[in-house]
Amino acid sequence: MTPPPSIALRRGDAGPAVAAVCERLVLTGDLPGGAGHADRHGDPIFDERVEQAVKSFQQRRGLLVDGVVGRHTYAVLDGARWTLGDRVLRYIPEYFVEGDDVVTLQSRLAELGFTPGKVDGIHGPATDAAVRAFQAALGLESDGTVGPETMRAFAGLRRSVVGGSASALRERETIRRSGYSLSGRTVVLDPGHGGTDHGARGHLGLEEARLALDLARRIEGRLSAHGVSVVFTHTEVTDGGTDEERAAFANSCDADLVLSLHTDHSQTGSAHGAATYFYGAGDHAGWSSIGEHFADLLLREVVARTGLTDCRTHARTWPLLRRTRMPAVRLDVGYLSHEGDAAALANPQTLDHVAEAVVVALQRVYLGEADTSRTGMLRLDDLRRHLASMQGVGAGER
Ligand SMILES: [Zn+2]
């Protein structure tokens, strides 16, 4: 039925174009089926009955109710029979494709954080750009063609993802594809400072760089036991370099996650507690939702296990968080300038608790979105049981 007729159809007209209009009106339920008036060629006549049907269709669609099928009414009427997936959609500069399937496409893109422009059912340049961005985000060929492959991607995402930004979508999709297990993942541990930079010094002779490295080793041992490849940004003798260099290194490892370990220090001596940081720039265009999720879980597990004060999770744009392609989180575990925190951190058991918190938080991230409700002192055994049941569910999806 495309391209549309060059002239408007109105009461009294007849011919194949009127026949096509009647056919669509029957499909939309506006025109009762069965024989209407026909001309001597057997084509239906645009009679009062058809006019009423056109008016009721226009009414429902918010069009100008004039009973005349002009270009716009024709396009909307033609588009009404399409549901997303019926046909291949693409941007055609000379003639924008219109239809209910385009409305669905646009709403879904908008829902996923892409910006298709106004949800108007017209496949224009903004919709095209959003489709290409969506394809690129999922690693599909970014050709703007909404064919079977892109449709499948939509179908796979619909269930689990509502809202969020493109990068959030990408992160979640990566995790969904890679499954629920920790095994086979690569985690970059970044002990803060190092080399000639000792970081903060505090009570009981504690030194940030040494403490961070000690903690990193304890985390490494536990993660390795779960089949995770652990990579350090530096050792005790090497210098980790600037945050930019550490981020570049993590990117070169193609890691699943980066965890940077620090302790805090303040002049007053009264500040205390633990905090986590993830990448976030205030709007959802730059926001790591997995980073936020992990940062939140990690802090809750750390606080529950160590008794350190909860200093909250914060969005930051520090280079290590911003320049890493994978979710990156920084943990500041206690103030060396605070007597109570320092005493806790001087106890190796505290570092073991923190290390276990890291493993549990990581496990929880890879359990997926549905599991965010229960947090606190979840033990590894509970998680393994839960993971086993999740893997039973997940196996059929992969
Ligand atoms: Zn530091």
Residues whose N, C-alpha, C, O or C-beta is under 5 A from the ligand:
A	BS01	ZN	G192 G199 H262 T263
